[in-house]
Amino acid sequence: MKKLICALAKLVAALAVVSALLYAAVLYWDKIMAVVAKLKTMLPDALKVRTEDDAEAEDYADWEL
């Protein structure tokens, strides 16, 4: 019986944590989406995959021919 009560207490605690996280996500949804939008504008240059030709062209782009 003691194990059942402990298991139920853990379940209730876990559900309380999950519900608090969901509540916070709903409450701050606008701020979360603003941060996501800001990250989307910042990350494309950082995540851009360069080929060997692009890398070499950028290395010598400032040289005068």
Secondary structure, DSSP 4 states (H G I P E B T S, - for coil): -HHHHHHHHHHHHHHHHHHHHHHHHHHTHHHHHHHHHHHHHHHHHHHPPPPHHHHHHHHTTT---
